[in-house]
């Protein structure tokens, strides 16, 4: 067989496989056995292996096998993915209906959809082919995870051509993990000696965000679509199911109605069209496009029908092979949706009815402490096994010592356990009437249970933390932070590499990074000669970053890049910082008692001092020029606070420019602050500056001040 003869057969195989996927995932009417499906896929794989020129980007064989990504690119949503206001009872649903009636001026019908407990995603199709996809993120910008989404079999790589709406189509929906697949996944992980997942939602969310798409494929994730948008041009996106009305002719011309009336994209003359005017019709269009839609969606003509639907599925939720945590209620008429608009981040035309948390009683056998990746000491309940929402619960969170004390939870109590948000089991409190005898109160340890280092519990803070930078429980997070761009900036040691280095036992603490030889790095999967050479060069370059970067990389509580700059400039060497008392540390501008106490406690740990000595022997520079402020500088006497990300300079560069001109940079905003320099995502410091009336500058304003 030649490539010419093989091409029609490859095309036919792709058509047969796509049709089988459509029948299985969308129509729930499989016509092929698993064996027959596998045989078709194997035949297509063989043809594409023999004739690579026949392989297409939307071939079913291309769902798995993309190379691992170092990091995710941003995914900007053309139309924001809004959140939903919640209702927890029938009265709140009736209040929602009353608001809709009042704003719309008439009674409305609704579409009700099961609220799938998974991860919201957006898919963008260009000329019918899947082009890119991303997570919800903050509603405006998420993470692009296209290679991972391509591995999910229920997401079509190409829309069914007879139903294409236009050159660009956006689909939104939920990625989830079936309960049966979740059980199989955890069973396989147990056999392999790996930690199991707490629930299907976490497994699905983590699966979508894997850096290696092959790991995503192993999760066997599923997808339901619930929203459709049409991109008429690169500049105009129109929501079909969530905002505007769209009419589609039999020739697939697109005509907009409502506020966006325009002629067809193919002709300026009106054409005979079929109008998509409701959420229900848009769901039917999603099906025709070849996308799976939840089969239990329904139309309700009154709020009473909506309430009955919610109560029905709250009682029947265990009958499903996937987790749901509520019902989404949407006004059916799309023109009314557009007219109602949104209040803040919540659309006025939709609401999420949240199911009541699952609850059970059982005995609290013990309270044990685990140490988190950032050093937090986390109390966890050891329970007599109890069934809760179809899951056997043996452990539950107790949040922190204050939560345990305020609720008077004691080992030996009969306790009430719930699944917060239907995800994480937690102890609500004791059933005091069933308490027998005098049970001991729980006391938080003052030593880390993993490494026996001192525990820091600042006044007013809920969590206690281990102060040992070499604590085995923290090694992964410590390595990732130390190598990050804001710290030692070791390119090549990102999330995946850090995990591999720690899991293989090559790095037990951050000083071990400087002992990584070619032979050691060769043991890391997918590390070729070029990768190893680049990594060793980047590690060597990091040795000269200076004291401020080292102090940032050590991960000392409350010490970020600005505080590290202050300490480095005032003390000059890491030995001087380590030898300083809390009182001496507080003499630094912007260093308060909390920061001083944290720094002093960190350097009081022998293990930390030993690690610093190993960094010194490895050749890491831990000194800096002592700060000398220009007494007559342009910014002499002025105090600045930096927050957010500046577009063209790092915060370290901005701080150096300010101090070089005689100014001071501190870490917190007060009435004594002269200016706050704010970039993107500025956070609470920006808000406090506004409250106190402190002048706020952007980068351009700072540069103007420096040059004035």
Phi, psi and omega per residue, in radians:
X1 nan 2.343 3.100
X2 -1.704 2.966 3.113
X3 -1.056 -0.629 3.140
X4 -1.117 -0.751 3.128
X5 -1.253 -0.538 -3.069
X6 -1.350 -0.436 -3.036
X7 -1.035 -0.818 3.123
X8 -1.092 -0.645 3.137
X9 -1.180 -0.713 3.103
X10 -1.087 -0.738 3.115
X11 -1.086 -0.727 3.131
X12 -1.164 -0.704 3.109
X13 -1.088 -0.741 3.108
X14 -1.082 -0.708 3.123
X15 -1.107 -0.764 -3.127
X16 -1.121 -0.724 -3.129
X17 -1.198 -0.729 3.109
X18 -1.113 -0.690 3.110
X19 -1.145 -0.696 3.107
X20 -1.115 -0.718 3.089
X21 -1.090 -0.734 -3.140
X22 -1.091 -0.763 -3.138
X23 -1.178 -0.613 -3.081
X24 -1.323 -0.838 -2.992
X25 -1.582 -0.541 -3.049
X26 -1.755 -0.898 -3.072
X27 -1.499 -0.223 -3.073
X28 0.944 0.694 -3.085
X29 -2.429 1.172 -3.088
X30 -1.111 2.361 3.125
X31 -1.892 -0.257 -3.134
X32 -1.938 2.490 2.995
X33 -1.278 2.830 3.108
X34 -1.030 -0.660 -3.124
X35 -1.137 -0.754 3.133
X36 -1.147 -0.702 3.113
X37 -1.073 -0.813 -3.139
X38 -1.076 -0.630 -3.132
X39 -1.157 -0.723 3.095
X40 -1.091 -0.743 -3.124
X41 -1.137 -0.721 3.119
X42 -1.107 -0.716 3.135
X43 -1.095 -0.737 3.121
X44 -1.140 -0.707 3.098
X45 -1.048 -0.762 -3.138
X46 -1.090 -0.763 -3.140
X47 -1.095 -0.769 -3.108
X48 -1.241 -0.479 3.055
X49 -1.224 -0.693 -3.128
X50 -1.296 -0.613 -3.105
X51 -2.249 1.418 -3.077
X52 -0.995 -0.437 -3.133
X53 -1.162 -0.261 3.109
X54 -1.463 -0.229 -3.076
X55 -1.276 2.245 3.130
X56 -1.990 2.774 -3.092
X57 -1.152 -0.452 -3.123
X58 -1.768 0.284 3.086
X59 -1.192 2.471 3.090
X60 -1.006 -0.375 -3.140
X61 -1.299 -0.246 -3.065
X62 -1.656 0.251 3.126
X63 -1.258 -0.416 -3.106
X64 -2.250 2.526 2.977
X65 2.131 0.026 3.080
X66 -1.179 2.622 -3.133
X67 -1.195 2.677 3.118
X68 -1.069 2.546 3.100
X69 -1.707 2.476 3.097
X70 -1.276 -0.650 3.129
X71 -2.764 2.909 -3.104
X72 -1.676 2.398 3.046
X73 -1.374 2.728 3.099
X74 -1.204 2.575 3.105
X75 -2.135 1.845 -3.088
X76 -1.525 2.277 3.122
X77 -1.519 2.173 3.115
X78 -1.067 -0.721 3.047
X79 -2.045 2.183 -3.067
X80 -0.953 2.484 3.037
X81 -1.536 1.688 -3.022
X82 -1.270 2.724 3.017
X83 -1.511 3.056 -3.133
X84 -2.132 2.435 2.972
X85 -1.203 2.718 -3.057
X86 -1.922 2.577 2.938
X87 -2.162 2.454 -3.098
X88 -2.060 -0.021 3.115
X89 -2.719 3.041 -3.077
X90 -1.126 -0.633 -3.132
X91 -1.077 -0.687 3.140
X92 -1.231 -0.558 3.032
X93 -1.164 -0.705 3.109
X94 -1.146 -0.656 3.104
X95 -1.125 -0.689 3.059
X96 -1.043 -0.793 3.136
X97 -1.074 -0.702 3.127
X98 -1.118 -0.706 3.110
X99 -1.116 -0.748 3.128
X100 -1.084 -0.808 3.129
X101 -1.006 -0.779 -3.083
X102 -1.146 -0.775 -3.104
X103 -1.289 -0.635 -3.097
X104 -1.460 -0.390 3.139
X105 1.474 0.100 3.130
X106 -2.848 2.906 3.071
X107 -1.203 2.597 -3.090
X108 -2.197 2.635 2.955
X109 -1.610 2.803 -3.049
X110 -2.272 2.698 2.922
X111 -1.914 2.301 -3.130
X112 -2.005 2.338 -3.083
X113 -2.302 2.403 3.083
X114 -1.079 2.382 -3.126
X115 -1.535 1.734 -3.069
X116 -1.244 2.347 -3.111
X117 -1.568 1.506 -3.114
X118 -2.628 -2.417 -3.084
X119 -2.192 2.153 3.134
X120 -1.278 2.367 3.131
X121 -2.404 2.876 3.079
X122 -2.183 2.386 3.132
X123 -2.099 2.309 3.110
X124 -2.005 2.133 3.114
X125 -1.859 2.326 3.089
X126 -1.985 2.065 -3.083
X127 0.916 0.661 3.050
X128 1.555 -0.237 -3.103
X129 -1.752 2.460 3.110
X130 -1.112 2.039 -3.091
X131 -1.714 -0.829 -3.115
X132 -2.793 2.821 3.119
X133 -2.671 2.672 -3.101
X134 -2.628 2.942 3.119
X135 -1.447 2.953 -3.133
X136 -1.173 -0.714 -3.094
X137 1.085 -2.270 3.132
X138 -1.613 0.197 -3.133
X139 1.729 -0.444 3.108
X140 -1.933 -0.675 3.124
X141 -2.334 2.186 3.064
X142 -2.043 -2.716 3.135
X143 -1.990 2.315 3.117
X144 -1.357 2.099 -3.074
X145 -2.265 0.675 -3.039
X146 -0.951 -0.865 -3.117
X147 -1.024 -0.584 3.140
X148 -1.255 -0.725 -3.127
X149 -1.167 -0.505 3.117
X150 -1.155 -0.328 -3.138
X151 -1.431 -0.169 -3.089
X152 -1.497 1.998 -2.962
X153 -1.105 -0.523 -3.100
X154 -1.400 -0.094 3.025
X155 -1.621 1.974 -3.121
X156 -1.189 2.405 3.078
X157 -1.350 -0.337 3.071
X158 -2.492 2.337 3.096
X159 -1.236 2.685 3.133
X160 -1.156 2.146 -2.940
X161 -1.090 -0.518 -3.103
X162 -1.170 -0.232 -3.043
X163 -2.103 0.191 -3.117
X164 -1.075 2.411 -3.100
X165 -1.595 -0.576 -3.053
X166 -3.076 -3.015 -3.105
X167 -1.148 -0.523 3.136
X168 -2.280 2.303 3.139
X169 -2.347 2.272 3.091
X170 -1.951 2.314 3.130
X171 -2.102 2.373 3.065
X172 -2.083 2.597 -3.102
X173 -3.008 -2.875 -3.046
X174 -2.190 2.207 2.986
X175 -1.559 2.312 -3.090
X176 -2.508 2.986 3.109
X177 -2.134 2.178 3.116
X178 -1.084 2.623 3.135
X179 -1.046 -0.719 -3.113
X180 -1.138 -0.728 3.102
X181 -1.188 -0.587 3.096
X182 -1.099 -0.774 3.135
X183 -1.119 -0.733 3.119
X184 -1.133 -0.696 3.130
X185 -1.088 -0.830 -3.133
X186 -1.154 -0.643 3.109
X187 -1.092 -0.717 3.123
X188 -1.160 -0.680 3.133
X189 -1.181 -0.656 3.098
X190 -1.086 -0.759 3.140
X191 -1.109 -0.554 -3.131
X192 -1.511 0.022 -3.136
X193 1.302 0.386 -3.137
X194 -1.736 2.704 3.101
X195 -1.147 2.516 -3.118
X196 -1.563 2.800 3.107
X197 -1.453 2.603 -3.099
X198 -1.283 -0.570 -3.049
X199 -2.863 2.855 -3.116
X200 -1.072 -0.604 -3.105
X201 -1.082 -0.830 3.135
X202 -1.084 -0.706 -3.136
X203 -1.136 -0.681 3.126
X204 -1.189 -0.821 -3.127
X205 -1.078 -0.793 3.106
X206 -1.143 -0.598 3.132
X207 -1.131 -0.737 3.141
X208 -1.135 -0.527 -3.042
X209 -1.757 0.342 3.042
X210 -1.204 2.481 3.091
X211 -1.334 -0.354 3.118
X212 -1.931 1.948 -3.115
X213 -1.001 -0.437 3.130
X214 -1.151 -0.541 3.075
X215 -1.262 -0.602 3.056
X216 -1.069 -0.763 -3.108
X217 -1.047 -0.575 -3.118
X218 -1.173 -0.351 -3.110
X219 -1.319 -0.347 -3.112
X220 0.987 0.960 -3.104
X221 -1.331 2.786 3.122
X222 -2.208 3.002 -3.021
X223 -2.576 2.434 2.956
X224 -2.165 2.338 3.085
X225 -1.644 2.557 3.101
X226 -2.461 -0.032 -3.069
X227 -2.607 2.551 -3.053
X228 -2.359 2.378 3.047
X229 -2.247 2.667 3.088
X230 -2.119 2.248 3.067
X231 -1.695 1.865 -3.116
X232 -1.271 -0.634 3.035
X233 -2.604 3.082 3.141
X234 -1.062 -0.382 -3.078
X235 -1.743 -0.226 -3.031
X236 -2.208 2.061 3.067
X237 -2.031 2.338 -3.103
X238 -2.160 2.175 3.095
X239 -1.293 2.237 3.076
X240 -1.525 -0.833 -3.010
X241 -1.658 -0.172 -3.051
X242 -2.177 0.005 -3.138
X243 -2.713 -1.141 -2.978
X244 -1.814 2.941 3.090
X245 -1.738 2.396 -3.134
X246 -2.249 2.414 3.062
X247 -1.938 2.391 -3.082
X248 -2.134 2.158 3.133
X249 -1.430 2.955 3.121
X250 -1.146 -0.337 3.101
X251 -1.609 0.205 3.133
X252 1.198 0.370 2.986
X253 -1.270 2.612 -3.120
X254 -1.956 2.199 3.089
X255 -2.194 2.323 -3.140
X256 -1.727 2.465 3.029
X257 -2.058 -3.136 -3.085
X258 1.336 -2.521 -3.031
X259 -1.202 -0.323 -3.041
X260 -1.816 0.587 -3.109
X261 -1.047 2.202 3.078
X262 -2.595 2.851 3.077
X263 -1.236 2.945 3.083
X264 -0.997 2.635 3.121
X265 -1.273 -0.264 -3.133
X266 -1.788 -0.372 -3.106
X267 -2.649 2.556 3.124
X268 -1.417 -0.213 3.127
X269 -1.519 2.528 3.071
X270 -1.043 2.545 3.103
X271 -2.192 2.742 3.085
X272 -1.153 2.218 -2.997
X273 -2.397 2.772 3.046
X274 -1.892 2.144 -2.998
X275 -1.534 2.343 2.968
X276 -1.718 1.735 -3.009
X277 -1.928 -0.098 -3.048
X278 -2.357 2.796 3.041
X279 -1.062 -0.668 -3.134
X280 -1.072 -0.779 3.140
X281 -1.146 -0.611 3.127
X282 -1.180 -0.604 3.073
X283 -1.131 -0.657 3.105
X284 -1.169 -0.622 3.094
X285 -1.146 -0.679 3.093
X286 -1.003 -0.737 3.110
X287 -1.073 -0.763 -3.104
X288 -1.160 -0.481 3.072
X289 -1.268 -0.175 3.138
X290 1.687 0.307 -3.114
X291 -1.783 2.476 3.137
X292 -1.306 2.255 3.073
X293 -2.057 2.435 -3.116
X294 -0.969 2.268 -3.054
X295 -1.262 -0.181 -3.040
X296 -1.729 0.239 3.049
X297 -1.165 2.650 -3.088
X298 -2.594 2.737 3.015
X299 -1.757 2.404 3.135
X300 -2.224 2.292 -3.106
X301 -1.541 -0.149 -3.130
X302 -2.613 2.872 3.121
X303 -1.198 -0.466 3.090
X304 -1.117 -0.687 3.091
X305 -1.166 -0.647 3.095
X306 -1.056 -0.825 -3.125
X307 -1.083 -0.739 3.130
X308 -1.085 -0.705 3.118
X309 -1.105 -0.776 -3.139
X310 -1.078 -0.780 -3.131
X311 -1.153 -0.647 3.126
X312 -1.071 -0.833 -3.061
X313 -1.381 -0.385 3.015
X314 -1.154 -0.593 3.115
X315 -1.380 -0.490 -3.022
X316 -1.825 0.135 -3.021
X317 -1.011 -0.528 -3.118
X318 -1.293 -0.217 -3.135
X319 -1.337 -0.255 -3.079
X320 -1.533 2.721 3.102
X321 -1.638 0.364 3.054
X322 -2.601 2.759 -3.088
X323 -1.449 2.374 2.959
X324 -2.216 2.563 3.133
X325 -2.146 0.246 3.093
X326 2.903 -2.857 -3.139
X327 -2.324 2.385 3.055
X328 -1.716 2.221 -3.118
X329 -1.927 2.165 -3.112
X330 -2.215 2.427 2.950
X331 -1.024 2.303 -3.025
X332 -1.290 -0.693 -3.053
X333 -1.316 2.141 -3.054
X334 -1.252 -0.611 3.102
X335 -1.106 -0.643 3.095
X336 -1.205 -0.659 3.063
X337 -0.967 -0.832 -3.111
X338 -1.112 -0.712 -3.113
X339 -1.153 -0.641 -3.126
X340 -1.273 -0.614 3.087
X341 1.156 -2.627 -3.064
X342 -2.310 2.697 3.018
X343 -1.986 1.815 -3.048
X344 1.195 -2.109 -3.132
X345 -1.753 0.063 -3.072
X346 -1.970 2.167 3.052
X347 -1.158 2.467 3.131
X348 -1.341 -0.242 -3.030
X349 -1.713 0.108 -3.126
X350 -2.528 2.711 3.098
X351 -2.661 2.646 3.103
X352 -1.855 2.079 3.025
X353 -1.479 2.032 -3.074
X354 -1.640 2.276 3.083
X355 -1.193 2.687 3.074
X356 -1.159 2.496 3.117
X357 -1.048 2.513 3.056
X358 -1.272 2.449 -3.103
X359 -2.325 2.657 3.074
X360 -2.721 2.774 3.055
X361 -1.860 2.479 3.048
X362 -2.822 3.117 -3.095
X363 -1.700 2.377 3.051
X364 -1.487 1.858 -3.078
X365 -1.356 -0.664 -3.089
X366 -2.888 2.890 3.005
X367 -2.092 2.088 -3.116
X368 -2.039 2.687 -3.112
X369 -1.867 2.236 2.974
X370 -1.975 2.647 -3.131
X371 -1.846 2.130 -3.119
X372 -1.314 3.023 -3.079
X373 -1.160 -0.352 3.100
X374 -1.789 0.203 3.078
X375 1.605 0.011 3.127
X376 -1.210 2.471 3.056
X377 -1.642 1.990 -2.997
X378 -1.935 2.015 3.092
X379 -1.345 2.331 -3.138
X380 -2.253 2.493 -3.127
X381 -1.526 2.318 2.970
X382 -1.737 2.067 -2.979
X383 -2.007 2.715 2.866
X384 -1.140 2.287 -3.060
X385 -0.924 2.365 -3.131
X386 -2.505 2.506 3.100
X387 -1.416 2.246 -3.116
X388 -2.494 1.857 3.141
X389 1.094 0.675 3.112
X390 1.389 0.095 -3.136
X391 -2.143 2.402 3.057
X392 -1.417 2.058 -3.089
X393 -1.796 2.167 3.100
X394 -2.037 -0.350 -3.117
X395 -2.378 2.669 3.119
X396 -2.642 2.728 -3.136
X397 -1.409 2.594 3.048
X398 -2.099 0.218 3.052
X399 1.139 -1.380 -3.075
X400 -2.796 3.067 -3.073
X401 -1.095 -0.646 -3.135
X402 -1.119 -0.677 3.120
X403 -1.119 -0.743 3.130
X404 -1.109 -0.768 -3.102
X405 -1.197 -0.776 -3.073
X406 -1.170 -0.485 3.108
X407 -1.715 0.025 3.101
X408 0.892 0.932 3.137
X409 -1.611 2.211 -3.077
X410 -2.249 2.500 3.028
X411 -0.987 2.350 -3.085
X412 1.781 -0.265 3.130
X413 -1.215 2.652 2.807
X414 -1.444 2.195 -3.036
X415 -2.155 2.756 3.050
X416 -1.670 2.211 -3.091
X417 -2.042 2.393 3.088
X418 -2.324 2.878 3.033
X419 -1.847 1.825 -3.090
X420 -1.105 2.109 -3.101
X421 1.084 0.419 -3.099
X422 1.031 0.461 -3.114
X423 -2.192 -1.291 -2.983
X424 -1.619 2.099 3.074
X425 -1.147 2.380 3.078
X426 -2.472 2.676 3.092
X427 -1.504 2.132 3.133
X428 -1.350 -0.763 -3.122
X429 2.937 3.042 -3.119
X430 -1.451 2.699 2.939
X431 -1.613 1.570 -2.965
X432 -1.040 -0.561 -3.117
X433 -1.118 -0.328 -3.136
X434 -1.814 0.153 3.118
X435 -1.273 2.304 -3.095
X436 -2.070 2.187 3.101
X437 1.275 -3.022 3.124
X438 -1.610 1.892 3.138
X439 -1.661 2.438 -3.090
X440 -1.215 2.523 3.048
X441 -1.405 2.595 -3.135
X442 -1.406 2.389 3.092
X443 -2.152 2.240 -3.136
X444 -1.211 2.351 -3.131
X445 -1.183 2.646 3.073
X446 -1.733 0.088 3.060
X447 -2.230 2.530 3.122
X448 -1.125 2.247 -3.137
X449 -1.216 -0.222 -3.129
X450 -1.641 -0.797 -3.019
X451 -2.150 -0.057 3.094
X452 1.206 0.269 3.084
X453 -1.315 2.904 3.095
X454 -1.086 2.583 3.095
X455 -1.829 2.322 3.111
X456 -1.779 2.201 3.088
X457 -2.328 1.486 -3.106
X458 -1.043 2.526 -3.139
X459 -1.073 2.336 3.138
X460 1.539 -0.122 3.119
X461 -1.725 2.553 -3.099
X462 -1.373 -0.584 -2.977
X463 -1.795 2.555 2.964
X464 -1.705 2.645 -3.081
X465 -2.397 2.484 3.003
X466 -1.252 2.422 -3.070
X467 -1.735 0.095 -3.050
X468 -1.629 1.999 3.140
X469 -1.215 -0.192 3.116
X470 -1.847 0.195 -3.141
X471 -1.037 2.210 -3.097
X472 -1.000 -0.529 -3.114
X473 -1.214 -0.337 -3.042
X474 -1.870 -0.013 -2.914
X475 -1.009 -0.764 -3.089
X476 -1.072 -0.887 -3.114
X477 -1.129 -0.664 3.107
X478 -1.091 -0.749 -3.134
X479 -1.137 -0.795 3.136
X480 -1.037 -0.774 -3.118
X481 -1.177 -0.771 -3.113
X482 -1.030 -0.649 -3.066
X483 -1.556 -0.097 -3.062
X484 -1.148 2.866 -3.039
X485 -1.106 -0.620 -3.138
X486 -1.306 -0.221 3.139
X487 -1.888 -1.928 -3.066
X488 -1.491 -0.120 3.005
X489 0.917 1.001 3.104
X490 -1.691 1.635 -3.118
X491 -1.129 2.361 -3.126
X492 1.912 -0.375 3.054
X493 -1.853 1.459 3.050
X494 -1.734 -2.730 -3.080
X495 -1.032 -0.845 -3.050
X496 -1.187 -0.844 -3.112
X497 -1.106 -0.717 3.117
X498 -1.047 -0.742 3.132
X499 -1.144 -0.725 3.136
X500 -1.142 -0.739 -3.122
X501 -1.102 -0.697 -3.121
X502 -1.340 -0.711 -3.116
X503 -1.179 -0.563 3.120
X504 -1.411 -0.075 3.127
X505 1.344 0.285 3.128
X506 -1.407 -0.454 3.136
X507 -2.279 2.060 3.099
X508 -1.827 -0.296 3.082
X509 -2.768 2.969 -2.987
X510 -1.137 -0.518 3.132
X511 -1.119 -0.413 3.136
X512 -1.171 -0.319 3.115
X513 -1.011 -0.598 -3.074
X514 -1.485 0.063 3.052
X515 -1.864 0.102 -3.082
X516 -1.297 1.883 3.126
X517 -1.603 3.013 3.100
X518 -1.034 -0.715 -3.108
X519 -1.163 -0.666 3.112
X520 -1.170 -0.791 -3.114
X521 -1.176 -0.429 3.115
X522 -1.124 -0.349 3.133
X523 -1.370 -0.201 -3.134
X524 -1.400 2.239 -3.128
X525 -0.992 2.485 3.081
X526 1.043 0.580 3.067
X527 -1.929 1.774 3.125
X528 -1.522 -3.130 -3.087
X529 -1.050 -0.728 -3.110
X530 -1.166 -0.739 3.125
X531 -1.083 -0.767 -3.128
X532 -1.134 -0.750 -3.134
X533 -1.095 -0.758 3.128
X534 -1.117 -0.721 -3.102
X535 -1.156 -0.762 3.135
X536 -1.134 -0.618 3.100
X537 -1.161 -0.699 3.134
X538 -1.209 -0.639 3.085
X539 -1.116 -0.762 -3.138
X540 -1.108 -0.705 -3.122
X541 -1.138 -0.528 -3.090
X542 -1.198 -0.317 -3.107
X543 -1.102 -0.382 -3.068
X544 -1.822 0.327 -3.108
X545 -1.202 -0.491 3.100
X546 1.801 2.983 -3.006
X547 -1.104 -0.748 -3.085
X548 -1.046 -0.735 3.126
X549 -1.153 -0.689 3.120
X550 -1.103 -0.815 3.132
X551 -1.056 -0.679 3.070
X552 -1.120 -0.794 -3.076
X553 -1.172 -0.419 -3.125
X554 -1.171 -0.317 3.090
X555 1.251 0.599 3.107
X556 -1.222 2.359 -3.140
X557 -0.943 2.263 3.108
X558 1.320 -0.002 -3.115
X559 -1.786 1.719 3.019
X560 -1.687 -2.908 -3.043
X561 -1.137 -0.649 -3.115
X562 -1.206 -0.801 3.113
X563 -1.101 -0.669 3.108
X564 -1.087 -0.686 3.100
X565 -1.087 -0.723 3.141
X566 -1.110 -0.835 -3.130
X567 -1.089 -0.766 -3.122
X568 -1.110 -0.744 -3.116
X569 -1.222 -0.575 -3.098
X570 -1.459 -0.537 -3.047
X571 -1.877 -0.526 3.038
X572 1.504 -0.629 3.136
X573 -2.387 2.750 3.120
X574 -1.215 -0.513 3.102
X575 -1.134 -0.671 3.121
X576 -1.173 -0.677 3.084
X577 -1.117 -0.783 -3.109
X578 -1.115 -0.580 -3.077
X579 -1.464 -0.242 -3.072
X580 -1.241 2.444 3.053
X581 -1.396 2.927 3.113
X582 -1.037 -0.675 3.127
X583 -1.135 -0.724 3.124
X584 -1.151 -0.657 3.122
X585 -1.116 -0.630 -3.118
X586 -1.239 -0.194 3.079
X587 -1.284 -0.276 3.107
X588 -1.281 2.494 3.130
X589 -1.091 2.163 3.090
X590 1.517 -0.018 3.120
X591 -1.699 1.962 3.140
X592 -1.683 -3.083 -3.080
X593 -1.108 -0.628 -3.138
X594 -1.124 -0.838 -3.134
X595 -1.116 -0.774 -3.120
X596 -1.074 -0.753 3.132
X597 -1.104 -0.737 -3.133
X598 -1.121 -0.782 3.136
X599 -1.121 -0.780 -3.130
X600 -1.085 -0.746 -3.133
X601 -1.166 -0.652 3.124
X602 -1.047 -0.824 -3.079
X603 -1.407 -0.055 3.048
X604 -1.462 -0.185 -3.120
X605 -1.495 2.166 -3.122
X606 -1.036 -0.672 -3.110
X607 -1.095 -0.655 3.121
X608 -1.181 -0.712 3.119
X609 -1.144 -0.667 3.111
X610 -1.143 -0.676 3.119
X611 -1.149 -0.719 3.105
X612 -1.083 -0.662 3.105
X613 -1.117 -0.659 3.104
X614 -1.175 -0.630 3.060
X615 -1.108 -0.706 3.130
X616 -1.092 -0.798 -3.135
X617 -1.130 -0.477 3.108
X618 -1.343 -0.137 3.098
X619 1.691 0.251 3.130
X620 -1.328 2.218 3.131
X621 -1.287 2.212 -3.130
X622 -2.271 0.785 3.075
X623 -2.400 2.887 -3.137
X624 -2.712 2.678 3.060
X625 -1.093 2.331 3.098
X626 -1.194 2.463 -3.034
X627 -1.211 2.313 2.987
X628 -2.224 1.979 -3.095
X629 -1.472 2.459 3.089
X630 -1.247 1.973 -3.063
X631 -1.074 -0.566 -3.126
X632 -1.916 0.388 -3.130
X633 -1.147 2.879 -3.109
X634 -1.040 -0.527 -3.078
X635 -1.923 0.306 -3.119
X636 -0.988 2.287 3.109
X637 1.476 -0.051 -3.125
X638 -1.720 2.424 -3.131
X639 -1.944 2.291 -3.082
X640 -2.098 2.661 2.956
X641 -2.231 2.312 3.133
X642 -1.812 2.405 3.108
X643 -2.620 2.596 -3.140
X644 1.392 -3.075 -3.097
X645 -1.864 2.079 3.118
X646 -1.398 2.558 -3.013
X647 -1.228 -0.616 -2.982
X648 -2.183 0.112 3.095
X649 -2.638 2.589 3.101
X650 -1.345 2.887 3.103
X651 -1.174 -0.557 3.071
X652 -1.092 -0.751 3.127
X653 -1.140 -0.700 3.117
X654 -1.126 -0.748 3.139
X655 -1.105 -0.713 3.136
X656 -1.127 -0.686 3.127
X657 -1.138 -0.695 -3.135
X658 -1.178 -0.859 -3.115
X659 -1.161 -0.593 3.100
X660 -1.121 -0.449 3.122
X661 -1.657 0.215 3.060
X662 1.661 -0.059 -3.129
X663 -1.459 3.032 3.110
X664 -2.113 2.509 3.088
X665 -2.028 2.181 3.120
X666 -2.094 2.973 -3.052
X667 -1.701 -0.119 -3.094
X668 -2.418 2.635 -3.101
X669 -1.567 2.336 3.063
X670 -2.528 -3.128 3.122
X671 -1.134 -0.357 -3.136
X672 -1.459 -0.137 3.136
X673 -1.260 2.294 3.136
X674 -1.523 -0.687 -3.127
X675 -2.532 2.540 2.915
X676 -1.962 2.181 3.099
X677 -1.721 2.024 -2.995
X678 -2.055 2.300 2.994
X679 -1.824 -2.683 3.101
X680 -1.296 2.641 -3.113
X681 0.894 1.045 -3.005
X682 -1.303 -0.485 3.081
X683 1.437 -2.771 -2.968
X684 -1.212 -0.473 3.136
X685 -1.095 -0.639 3.090
X686 -1.105 -0.803 3.136
X687 -1.078 -0.730 -3.120
X688 -1.166 -0.655 3.107
X689 -1.079 -0.720 3.101
X690 -1.106 -0.735 -3.136
X691 -1.099 -0.714 -3.093
X692 -1.504 -0.115 -3.127
X693 1.326 0.423 3.122
X694 -1.350 2.302 3.118
X695 -1.011 2.403 -3.121
X696 -2.006 2.230 3.135
X697 -1.972 2.569 2.887
X698 -1.626 -3.045 -3.093
X699 -1.083 -0.685 3.141
X700 -1.115 -0.669 3.115
X701 -1.144 -0.680 3.102
X702 -1.131 -0.787 -3.132
X703 -1.086 -0.670 3.115
X704 -1.119 -0.703 3.131
X705 -1.138 -0.702 -3.131
X706 -1.174 -0.528 -3.075
X707 -1.707 -0.051 -3.071
X708 -1.321 nan nan
